[in-house]
Amino acid sequence: MNTTNSISNQKLKWRVFNDKLFSIVMMTLAFISAVPLLSILYQLVKKGYKQVRLSFFIEVAPDTMQAMMAKANHEIIPGGIANGIVGTLIIVGMASLIAIPLGLLTGVYLSESSKGKMANIVRFVVDMLQGVPSIVLGVIAYIWVVKPLTSGFSALAGSVALSIMMLPSIIRSTEETLKMIPPTLKEAALSLGVPYYKTILKVLLPTGMSGISTGIILGISRIAGETAPLMLTALGSSAINLDITQPSSAIPLLVWEFYNDPNLVNLIWGASLVLLLIIFLLNIVAKTISKKWKVQY
Amino acid sequence: MESTVLNKTDDRIIQIESPLLSIDRLSVSYGGNKFSITDVSAGIQKNKITAIMGPSGCGKSTLLRAINRMHELYPETHHKGSISLGGEDIYKINPIELRRKIGMVFQRPNPFPTMSIYDNVIAAYILNGIKLKRSEKDEIVERSLREVGLWDETKDALHKKGTFLSGGQQQRLCIARALAYTPEVILLDEPTSALDPIATAKIEDLLVKLKKDYTIILVTHNMGQAARISDHSMFMYLGELVEYGRTKNMFTTPKDERTEAYLTGKFG
């Protein structure tokens, strides 16, 4: 009887070995998945750090002649990506202004009437929207905004395209966050004679602030690097442009432009580095907020 | 007055003279033809503690929630019969208005987690956008916290989050929040079921003290609690109000055999 329960020494060794093997395989795979990011960062820093000076942030992109001259003299290419930075700030900022209220309210609606037929349709559409290729959203914004509204390529059209891209992330994070809030909190507010809309605005949304703002920031970081839809909408501009009805540059658009110009191609490293750092920063902010603002029920 | 409880003439239901609240042949359904409570008639006496007892699913919470119309949160609810508060039909008052007259405390303490203790007490004013002077706020906070015996424990920490308090303190904070609006009636839905015995005892003492200023209706799973603090008791079973009487009488000489079976622990 005893033999069935006790494990022979040999078997035990085999098991311990398997255990270790499994841990090692896991760690190796985890490391491998981190390699691309680390090597990208390494490449960008190595090749781009010289470019990233103060002038890189306050001067507009050089033209191909200036770059050619500098290269001939073995100097660093002059100019910077200020037009791209300003353009990205404006386009992404406007996209957020459009998407945040819309996304918040849709998320509230989905969490409040979670079983309704309409809610199911909306939820399905939002999920579909998440899978729509970004270039298609660019086409849509071209048809909606570029042609009828601004009669030409414009920052506004870019914002519309990006705002649609942001929506799913905001809607879903709002919905999921609000669903996590215990229903008794809503009851508490309603039982104090607080009207329904104020209960949503003043109790549920502030309580879910941490999760909701994390979703918003991740949505922003997702669109900040988008290029394809902007090619069809914002187009690009060699100067800093504050008029939203006019074409505008953006950092990812500049990377694309630099890539296409043999004289400017060295600038893609610096521009990519700045873009990546912005997105990193947004992610860190999102993480911090979700930790710091976390509400304890 | 039609609203006085005269529909059931049997002696299992006590007749309350000039009740503050009178429930008249009330049936409530959460949708369809299935009613969670059927044909309940009872008067609630002012400045008394009325306990509602019964096994799970007997409709005691539904009855309680019908009184401040919280059951209407479920979209398909409908009801028959009526409830009146001081002679006024509550289904003709806007629920927002009504809930300011009838405060409620829930099973689990639920202070607003984003608010300080101070703000939690005056949450009804803050959330309803009622502007108060600083001195008025201070006065309400102090009065309400004193009423629930939480003032001495929290007066130096009023600006800490309400969720830092212990469970029993949180529940007293929730009672203070309900009192801040000076309601006429306070409904409590098993307010001590999530608390330890010491915190429970404190809440029970508190409720006995509060009844001189408020009318209290208490749903409880705990027969001992009903026996200790209530003046009147209702026993509900399968959606029906089986027996309603003075607590002393009901616990000593129940008139219905189902009440007796429940009180002697034969089911529950």
Interface residues (C-beta under 8 A of the other chain):
Chain A: P182 T184 L185 E187 A188 A189 L190 S191 L192 G193 V194 P195 K198 T199 K202 V203 P206 T207 M209 V295 Q296 Y297
Chain B: N68 M70 L73 P95 I96 E97 L98 R99 R100 G103 M104 F106 Q107 R108 N110 P111 F112 P113 T114 A123 A124 I126 L127 N128 G129 K161 T163 C174 R177 A178 Y181
